[in-house]
Amino acid sequence: MAKLLTPDICVIGAGSAGLSVAAAAAAFGVDVVLIEKGLMGGDCLNYGCVPSKALLAAAKAADNVRKAAGFGVGAPEPEIDFARANDHVRHVIGTIEPHDSQERFEGLGVTVLRSPAEFTGPDTVKAGDTEIRARRFVIATGSSALVPPIPGLDQVPFLTNESLFDLRRLPEHLAIIGGGPIGLEMAQAHRRLGAKVTVFEAQKALGKDDPEMAAIVLERLRAEGIEILEETAVEKVDGADGKVTVHGKGKDGSVLSITADQLLVAAGRAPNVAGLGLEKAGIAFDRKGIAVDQGLRASNNNVYAIGDVAGGLQFTHVAGYQAGLVIRAILFRLPIKMNADIVPWVTYTSPELGHVGLSEEQARARFGDKVRVLTADYAGNDRAQAEGRTIGRLKLFAGPRGRLLGAEVAGEQAGEIINLLSLALSKNMTMKDLAGFIAPYPTLGELVRRAAISYYAEAPKNVWVRRVIAFLRKFG
C-alpha cells in the first residue's frame, strides 16, 4: 500500500532552485517534501558550474606558468598531469557536496525522497511507493545537454557536460559542437592543458553577447591556438579506429572534415520534462520548457516552475532568484514578478565576458537617441597594466537622466566588476552615483568610475569645470 504524505510544499528537483526553496521553507517551519531521482545538487554541482570552473582554474594555473617569463620569473613549459587536474575537480565537488546533501536537508526538517516523480493528477505526485498531495508544487528539474539530430551522431561515442569531467586522459584533439559559453570555456580549458581544440558553431560564436565584446574574447581564444569555425554547420559525424570525424559546411559552401579523438556536444540545453506526467496535471509545456506566467506559475495554479525547466535565462543564480520569488508568493502571499532586465551573466573564459541589464540594441529600442554609450579600456587602467592584463573594455549604457540601463565587460575579473554594476542597476543608480563613489587604487573597479565620469565630459561649458573633469579622468 502506498504511503501518503500531505506537505504544504512538494519540490521536484534538488538542484539550485529546488534546494533553495526547500531550505527557505523549512527555515520558516513549513512542511516540505523534496524529490530527487538523481544526484543531490543537480547539474550545477555535479556536471556544470562547479566542475567547469575547477577545470578552468587548473588551466589558468598552467597559463600563468607559461606567462611567468614576462614578469621576470623563469619557468619551463608546465608539465600537465591531466588526471591530477581531474582530481582537483573531484575534490572541489566533494568539498561542496555536503552542503547539498540529503543528510543536511533532512537535518533541516525536509523529507527527502530519492525516486523519480510523476504527477498522477492535478494535485498528486507519486515517487516510488509514496503518494504526495501537497498544497503547492514547485517543479525545479533543471535541464540536460541538448543532443542535436546530426546524422551519424548516434553511431559514435561523444561527450556532454555530464561525461566530460570523467575523463582521466587529456584528449589529443578535442572537437566541440557549439560555440556558446560552455563550448568555449571548455575549449580554452583543454587547450591550455595541452589539447588541440576545434570548435564548430553554426551561427556566430558567443552570439547572445555584445558583438564588440565577444570579438575581444574570440580574438584571445584564437591567439591561444583554438580553431573556431563560425557559421559552419555540422552536416554529419562518423568514426573509425577510436576516432571521430566531424564534417562541416561553411556559409560560403566550403566543406571541411576534422578528425579528433574526443567529441564534446555543447549545442544548448533541453528542459527536463520527460516522465513527469505533466499532461495528467494540466501543466502546459513545449520543447522550451514549462510555460509560466510573470509570477512563475504554471497553467495549473497550484504549480510553480523555476530554473532551467521553465525556459528563459538558464543560470544557477537565476534559479536562486526565482526560488526566492516563489517563497515570497507561497509563504507570504505577496505578488511576484520576475525582472529579467536586472539579471547578470558571465562567461568564464580568459578574458571573462560579463553582462547585466539591457544590451545596447535593447536600450536604443526603448529609449532611442537618449542612450549614451560610455567606455573605458583596460589598457588605461593602472592595475591592468601592472598585472599585464590590458586586453579588455568596459561599456556602460546610460539612459534618460543618466540612469544605468546596462553594462558589458570583457576583460580580467569581468564577473567581479559586473557584481558592482548588477547592484547599481537593481538600485536604479545613475552615472552621478557611479562617478561619485571612491574606488581603492589601483583596482580594476576604477574602470566603472572612469566610464561614468565621461558622461559629464561634454556637458560643462566652463573651462575650469572641464579642467577638473580632465584631472579626475586622469588621476581619479
ZINOR-V652610 format. One record per residue. SS is DSSP state (h for helix, s for strand, l for the rest). OMEGA is omega in radians with two decimals (NA if undefined). Layout:
ss->SS omega->OMEGA
ss->SS omega->OMEGA
This chain:
ss->l omega->-3.09
ss->l omega->3.07
ss->s omega->-3.11
ss->s omega->3.05
ss->s omega->-3.13
ss->l omega->-3.12
ss->l omega->3.01
ss->l omega->-3.08
ss->s omega->2.99
ss->s omega->-3.13
ss->s omega->3.12
ss->s omega->-3.13
ss->l omega->-3.10
ss->l omega->2.96
ss->l omega->-3.07
ss->h omega->-3.09
ss->h omega->-3.09
ss->h omega->3.13
ss->h omega->-3.13
ss->h omega->3.11
ss->h omega->-3.09
ss->h omega->-3.11
ss->h omega->-3.13
ss->h omega->-3.14
ss->h omega->3.14
ss->h omega->3.14
ss->h omega->3.10
ss->l omega->3.08
ss->l omega->-3.13
ss->l omega->3.12
ss->l omega->-3.04
ss->s omega->2.97
ss->s omega->3.13
ss->s omega->-3.10
ss->s omega->3.11
ss->l omega->-3.13
ss->l omega->-3.10
ss->l omega->-3.11
ss->l omega->3.02
ss->l omega->-3.10
ss->l omega->3.05
ss->h omega->-3.04
ss->h omega->-3.06
ss->h omega->-3.11
ss->h omega->-2.93
ss->h omega->-3.03
ss->l omega->-2.98
ss->l omega->-2.99
ss->h omega->-3.03
ss->h omega->-3.13
ss->h omega->-3.12
ss->h omega->3.14
ss->h omega->3.07
ss->h omega->3.11
ss->h omega->3.08
ss->h omega->3.12
ss->h omega->3.09
ss->h omega->3.14
ss->h omega->3.13
ss->h omega->3.09
ss->h omega->3.11
ss->h omega->-3.13
ss->h omega->3.11
ss->h omega->3.09
ss->h omega->-3.13
ss->h omega->-3.08
ss->h omega->-3.05
ss->h omega->-3.09
ss->h omega->3.13
ss->h omega->3.11
ss->h omega->3.13
ss->l omega->3.14
ss->l omega->-3.14
ss->l omega->3.12
ss->l omega->3.09
ss->l omega->3.03
ss->l omega->-3.07
ss->l omega->3.04
ss->l omega->-3.05
ss->l omega->2.99
ss->l omega->-3.02
ss->h omega->3.12
ss->h omega->3.12
ss->h omega->3.04
ss->h omega->3.08
ss->h omega->3.06
ss->h omega->3.10
ss->h omega->3.10
ss->h omega->-3.12
ss->h omega->3.14
ss->h omega->-3.13
ss->h omega->3.10
ss->h omega->-3.12
ss->h omega->3.13
ss->h omega->-3.11
ss->h omega->-3.02
ss->h omega->-3.12
ss->h omega->-3.14
ss->h omega->-3.12
ss->h omega->-2.97
ss->l omega->3.07
ss->h omega->-3.11
ss->h omega->3.14
ss->h omega->-3.09
ss->h omega->3.03
ss->h omega->3.06
ss->h omega->3.10
ss->l omega->-3.13
ss->l omega->3.14
ss->l omega->3.00
ss->s omega->-3.06
ss->s omega->3.09
ss->s omega->-3.12
ss->l omega->-3.06
ss->l omega->3.02
ss->l omega->3.12
ss->s omega->3.11
ss->s omega->3.05
ss->s omega->3.05
ss->s omega->3.12
ss->s omega->-3.09
ss->l omega->-3.08
ss->l omega->-3.08
ss->s omega->3.06
ss->s omega->3.07
ss->s omega->3.09
ss->s omega->-3.06
ss->l omega->3.12
ss->l omega->-3.12
ss->s omega->3.04
ss->s omega->-3.10
ss->s omega->3.03
ss->l omega->-3.04
ss->l omega->3.06
ss->l omega->3.10
ss->s omega->3.06
ss->s omega->3.05
ss->s omega->3.12
ss->s omega->-3.10
ss->l omega->-3.03
ss->l omega->3.02
ss->l omega->-3.10
ss->s omega->3.10
ss->s omega->3.13
ss->s omega->3.08
ss->l omega->3.10
ss->l omega->-3.07
ss->l omega->-3.11
ss->l omega->3.14
ss->l omega->3.13
ss->s omega->3.09
ss->l omega->-3.08
ss->h omega->-3.14
ss->h omega->-3.13
ss->h omega->-3.12
ss->l omega->3.06
ss->l omega->3.08
ss->l omega->-3.13
ss->s omega->2.89
ss->l omega->3.11
ss->h omega->-3.14
ss->h omega->3.14
ss->h omega->-3.08
ss->h omega->-3.03
ss->l omega->3.01
ss->l omega->-3.12
ss->l omega->3.08
ss->l omega->3.13
ss->l omega->-3.14
ss->l omega->3.07
ss->l omega->3.04
ss->l omega->3.11
ss->s omega->3.12
ss->s omega->3.03
ss->s omega->-3.10
ss->s omega->3.03
ss->s omega->-3.12
ss->l omega->-3.12
ss->l omega->3.04
ss->l omega->-3.11
ss->h omega->-3.11
ss->h omega->-3.11
ss->h omega->-3.07
ss->h omega->3.05
ss->h omega->-3.12
ss->h omega->3.05
ss->h omega->-3.12
ss->h omega->3.14
ss->h omega->-3.10
ss->h omega->3.08
ss->h omega->-3.12
ss->h omega->3.09
ss->l omega->2.97
ss->l omega->-3.11
ss->l omega->2.91
ss->s omega->-3.04
ss->s omega->3.05
ss->s omega->-3.12
ss->s omega->3.05
ss->s omega->3.09
ss->l omega->-3.08
ss->l omega->3.14
ss->l omega->3.05
ss->l omega->3.08
ss->l omega->-3.08
ss->l omega->-3.02
ss->l omega->3.14
ss->l omega->-3.11
ss->l omega->3.10
ss->l omega->-3.06
ss->h omega->-3.13
ss->h omega->-3.10
ss->h omega->3.09
ss->h omega->-3.13
ss->h omega->3.11
ss->h omega->-3.14
ss->h omega->-3.08
ss->h omega->3.11
ss->h omega->3.13
ss->h omega->-3.14
ss->h omega->3.12
ss->h omega->3.12
ss->h omega->3.11
ss->l omega->3.06
ss->l omega->3.11
ss->l omega->3.10
ss->s omega->-3.12
ss->s omega->-3.10
ss->s omega->-3.14
ss->l omega->-3.12
ss->l omega->3.13
ss->s omega->-3.12
ss->s omega->3.06
ss->s omega->-3.07
ss->s omega->3.10
ss->s omega->3.11
ss->s omega->3.01
ss->s omega->-3.08
ss->s omega->3.09
ss->s omega->3.08
ss->l omega->3.10
ss->l omega->3.12
ss->s omega->3.10
ss->s omega->3.11
ss->s omega->3.13
ss->s omega->-3.12
ss->s omega->-3.09
ss->s omega->3.10
ss->s omega->-3.12
ss->s omega->-3.13
ss->l omega->-3.14
ss->l omega->3.13
ss->l omega->3.13
ss->l omega->-3.10
ss->s omega->3.09
ss->s omega->3.12
ss->s omega->3.14
ss->s omega->3.11
ss->s omega->-3.10
ss->s omega->3.11
ss->l omega->3.03
ss->s omega->3.12
ss->s omega->3.08
ss->s omega->3.06
ss->s omega->-3.13
ss->l omega->-3.00
ss->l omega->3.11
ss->l omega->-3.06
ss->s omega->3.09
ss->s omega->-3.11
ss->s omega->3.13
ss->l omega->-3.13
ss->l omega->-3.08
ss->l omega->3.05
ss->l omega->-3.10
ss->l omega->-3.12
ss->l omega->-3.06
ss->h omega->3.14
ss->h omega->-3.11
ss->h omega->-3.13
ss->h omega->-3.12
ss->l omega->-3.11
ss->l omega->-3.12
ss->l omega->3.11
ss->s omega->3.02
ss->s omega->-3.07
ss->l omega->3.12
ss->l omega->3.13
ss->s omega->3.14
ss->s omega->3.14
ss->l omega->3.12
ss->l omega->3.07
ss->l omega->-3.10
ss->l omega->3.09
ss->l omega->3.07
ss->l omega->3.14
ss->s omega->3.09
ss->l omega->3.13
ss->l omega->2.95
ss->l omega->-3.00
ss->l omega->3.12
ss->l omega->-3.02
ss->s omega->2.98
ss->s omega->3.04
ss->s omega->-3.08
ss->l omega->-3.13
ss->h omega->-3.04
ss->h omega->-3.07
ss->h omega->3.12
ss->h omega->-3.14
ss->l omega->3.13
ss->l omega->-3.11
ss->l omega->-3.04
ss->l omega->3.12
ss->l omega->3.13
ss->h omega->-3.11
ss->h omega->3.05
ss->h omega->3.10
ss->h omega->3.11
ss->h omega->3.10
ss->h omega->3.14
ss->h omega->3.09
ss->h omega->3.12
ss->h omega->3.11
ss->h omega->-3.11
ss->h omega->3.09
ss->h omega->3.10
ss->h omega->-3.10
ss->h omega->-3.05
ss->h omega->-3.03
ss->h omega->-3.02
ss->h omega->3.10
ss->l omega->3.14
ss->l omega->3.07
ss->l omega->-3.14
ss->l omega->3.07
ss->l omega->3.13
ss->l omega->3.10
ss->l omega->-3.11
ss->h omega->-3.09
ss->h omega->-3.09
ss->h omega->-3.08
ss->l omega->3.06
ss->s omega->2.93
ss->s omega->-3.09
ss->s omega->2.94
ss->s omega->-2.94
ss->l omega->2.95
ss->l omega->3.04
ss->l omega->0.13
ss->l omega->3.10
ss->s omega->3.14
ss->s omega->-3.07
ss->s omega->-3.13
ss->s omega->2.96
ss->s omega->3.06
ss->s omega->-3.13
ss->l omega->2.97
ss->l omega->3.12
ss->h omega->3.14
ss->h omega->3.13
ss->h omega->-3.13
ss->h omega->-3.13
ss->h omega->3.10
ss->h omega->-3.12
ss->h omega->-2.98
ss->h omega->3.05
ss->h omega->-3.06
ss->h omega->3.05
ss->h omega->-3.14
ss->l omega->3.03
ss->s omega->3.12
ss->s omega->-3.11
ss->s omega->-3.05
ss->s omega->2.99
ss->s omega->-3.11
ss->s omega->3.09
ss->h omega->-3.12
ss->h omega->3.11
ss->h omega->-3.12
ss->l omega->-3.04
ss->h omega->3.14
ss->h omega->3.10
ss->h omega->3.10
ss->h omega->-3.10
ss->h omega->-3.08
ss->h omega->3.13
ss->l omega->-3.12
ss->l omega->-2.97
ss->l omega->3.11
ss->l omega->3.09
ss->l omega->-3.12
ss->s omega->3.03
ss->s omega->3.10
ss->s omega->3.03
ss->s omega->3.07
ss->s omega->-3.11
ss->s omega->-3.13
ss->l omega->3.13
ss->h omega->-3.13
ss->h omega->3.05
ss->h omega->-3.11
ss->s omega->3.10
ss->s omega->3.13
ss->s omega->-3.11
ss->s omega->-3.12
ss->s omega->3.06
ss->s omega->3.07
ss->s omega->2.99
ss->s omega->-3.12
ss->s omega->3.12
ss->l omega->3.09
ss->l omega->3.11
ss->h omega->-3.14
ss->h omega->3.13
ss->h omega->3.11
ss->h omega->3.12
ss->h omega->3.06
ss->h omega->3.13
ss->h omega->-3.09
ss->h omega->3.07
ss->h omega->3.07
ss->h omega->-3.13
ss->h omega->-3.14
ss->h omega->-3.10
ss->h omega->3.13
ss->l omega->3.08
ss->l omega->-3.14
ss->l omega->-3.12
ss->s omega->3.09
ss->h omega->3.08
ss->h omega->3.11
ss->h omega->-3.08
ss->h omega->3.09
ss->h omega->-3.01
ss->h omega->-3.13
ss->l omega->-3.14
ss->l omega->3.10
ss->l omega->3.08
ss->l omega->-3.12
ss->l omega->-0.15
ss->l omega->3.09
ss->l omega->3.08
ss->l omega->3.12
ss->l omega->3.09
ss->h omega->3.11
ss->h omega->-3.13
ss->h omega->-3.11
ss->h omega->-3.13
ss->h omega->3.14
ss->h omega->-3.11
ss->h omega->3.13
ss->h omega->-3.11
ss->h omega->3.09
ss->h omega->-3.06
ss->h omega->-3.02
ss->l omega->-3.07
ss->l omega->-3.02
ss->l omega->-3.00
ss->l omega->3.08
ss->l omega->-3.12
ss->l omega->-3.07
ss->h omega->-3.11
ss->h omega->3.09
ss->h omega->3.13
ss->h omega->-3.14
ss->h omega->3.10
ss->h omega->-3.13
ss->h omega->3.12
ss->h omega->3.12
ss->h omega->-3.14
ss->h omega->-3.13
ss->h omega->-3.10
ss->h omega->-3.02
ss->h omega->-3.07
ss->l omega->NA
